[in-house]
Amino acid sequence: MRVKGQTVKRLIYTGLAAGGGLYVASLISKRKSAIGTVLAEEQQALPNQILPTRAEIHRSLQTEEFDVLVVGGGATGCGVALDAVSRGLKTSLVEKFDFSSGTSSRSTKLIHGGVRYLQKAVFNLDYEQYRMVKEALKERSNLIDIAPHLAYPFPIMLPVYKWWQVPYFWAGIKMYDLVAGRENLKPSYYLSKEKALELFPMLKKDKLVGALVYYDGQHDDARMNIALAMTAIKMGGSITNHVECVKILKKDDGNGNPVVCGARVKDVETGKEWDIKAKCVINATGPYTDAIRTMADPTKKKICQPSSGVHIVLPDYYSPESMGLLDPATSDGRVIFFLPWQKVTLAGTTDSPCEVTDYPQPTEKEIQFILNEVRNYLNPDVEVRRGDVLSAWSGMRPLVADPNKSDTQSIARNHIIEVTADKLITIAGGKWTTYRHMAEETIDKAIEVCDLKPVRDCCTTGLLLDGAHSWSPTKFIRLVQDFGLENEVAQHLSNTYGDRAYKVAKLANLTGKRWPIVGQRLHDEFPYIEAEVRYACREYALSAIDVIGRRTRLSFCNVLAADESLPRIIEIMSLELGWNKTRQKEELEKARRFLRREMGLDIKKASESIAPINFSKDEINMYVKRFKSLDSDNKGYITINDLRRYFKKIGEKVTEDQLHEILNEVDLNRNAQVDLGEFLQLMSAIKTGVLSNSRLAMASELASEAEKIPVERSGGGV
């Protein structure tokens, strides 16, 4: 739809006027800081605090009474716990799975104010939308300040394909800058077509007139969540994972009214149950909001309406190293981001209603939707193939209807805080960026409702998170110099653990090589090292899924690489946690089920097996010849021995594990053999783009080529 010049002009004037006024106001107001509120000794002592053991935390939960018990260990729950404990309140938290195991580890990895919300605020003259953006932009700045090793300013390009859109989009992003005020990360700017293509060479050139670039923040969401939890623990919180709330406890308030007084919990690891006594219980369980609300009161109407957001991961060559892309209007009106992250390219997200489940799964339809949108923005020379999808996952966004309003059908645009008659407090909705402000309002309400006595006011603005205290952008250089780590590994450790990276490096084993001296990688393609598995166990990782999903991001970056790394991860965890052979086997099975079900591995295999076979006669003859070049004794199928014989013949060293992996990529019926039908299915999947980078296909091609008589042996030709 063409926007009239009058509308564009009005938008520009409105943006400049409103944003300018806000910028002046922001200069006048002073930023709230935690420095004068939290005792200096406490801040200085945090980096040197030793984490208590899980057993010590559980003893505390069983024997002590708390001011606050938080149920839920995502961003909101850990944020609430940190706010409470930093005010001097005795705080506990239980999480059914691992910290950040749900929605908080499956986000778009952006810390943002919401450009599209600002657009709605202007066009609809909606103050609530505007206030939400203003709040988020302030929180964005704070989050980058308190965890600079994990969060950083990140440029996002908005390509423009119609001239009239240039002033329209320019006005929008300039207003975004102005609303941020002094918290603005970096000023937005316009790029010519030539400069846009220089920075983003894979962008579609046809009809491109230029691009606009604005800044938001990017972070490692799971690690940020864990940093919140570790900070709260070091400040004295009794916080634990893999402990499930099974019952909300109540007592008589003395006037015949039941009030919440704690919870019955169950250690998922041991099956042991106990009661946690608390003056206040806070439900911060995201998509599980209604499960806890109805646990306390079965008559409560549900308020959570979860939405599935699917992301896919593509190889790093799909995007520049340090610039993302935003598609503001996809074919069905949704917004799609296209972002470099952790040496891969992240694309998403979808937005469709879903049911609450412990195991959210992406679908092939959602994956294809994202791929199609990606194709719309990339140069036709870039073939977007289904086989390039390295991983895919679904996160449940916990949208909620506000129970405090009469119109319960409308979705709350921001977070909501509900206090029931029995004083159960529920915090729901919101987004990653605003977790701190949500936590502040929640604890303010808890103090009011449950008559808590904090030592100090809220002090989480400016409160440095675990790893941030002595971190600097050049910290990785000392890791290289002091420990002999690879540069890429040292940068990864520094940007993940901050000043805790030294502790991780000290756990690293010698490699046996001249360089690097220490730091054996879990997988050649990624900078994660074995020492991180050991360190994860010290930070309460209890399963292989905890390590591949949250403590490293292997499963999110490349599902096959995660699968290949599992045996070694489980071996290390067995030494750390004392697992026997039975537990090791169980962990391998659970982790592989997680990869198949939640990280897209099952869909990947299914899409390969149903690729239509449509070859010409010459192509069939060529592929049959390749098949026979490996099946040297004409059995009618390829086995491990055939692969072993071939690689020995060409002098290539391949381990037994690698041989099995090569065969398993194609062995659809899992009989340790690849017949001609499976081989043709493989070649069809490669031809149609459903599969890429097959090692067996490459081996067959090379083996076939090797059978040709070299020119020099045939007499040199004419």
Secondary structure, DSSP 8 states (H G I E B T S, - for coil): ----HHHHHHHHHHHHHHHHHHHHHHHHS----STTTS-HHHHHHGGG-----HHHHHHHHHH-EEEEEEE--SHHHHHHHHHHHHTT--EEEE-SSSTT-SGGGSS-SEE---HHHHHHHHHTT-HHHHHHHHHHHHHHHHHHHH-TTTEEEEEEEEEE-STTHHHHHHHHHHHHHHHHGGG--S--EEEEHHHHHHHSTTB--TT--EEEEEEEEEE-HHHHHHHHHHHHHHTT-EEESSEEEEEEEEEE-SSS-EEEEEEEEEETTT--EEEEEEEEEEE--GGGHHHHHHHH-TT----B--EEEEEEEE-GGGS-TT-EEEESS-TTS--EEEEEETTEEEEE---EE----SS----HHHHHHHHHHHHHHB-TTS---GGG--EEEEEEE--BB-TTSS-TTSB-SS-EEEE-TT--EEEE---GGGHHHHHHHHHHHHHHHHT---SS----TT---TT-TT--TTHHHHHHHHH---HHHHHHHHHHHGGGHHHHHHT--B-SSSSSSB--BSSTTS--BHHHHHHHHHTT--SHHHIIIIIS-HHHH-HHHHHHHHHHHHHHHHHHHT--HHHHHHHHHHHHHHHHHHSSHHHHHHHHHT------HHHHHHHHHHHHHH-TT--SEE-HHHHHHHHHHTT----HHHHHHHHHTT-TT-SS-EEHHHHHHHHHHHHTTS----HHHHHHHHHHHHTS--GGGGT---
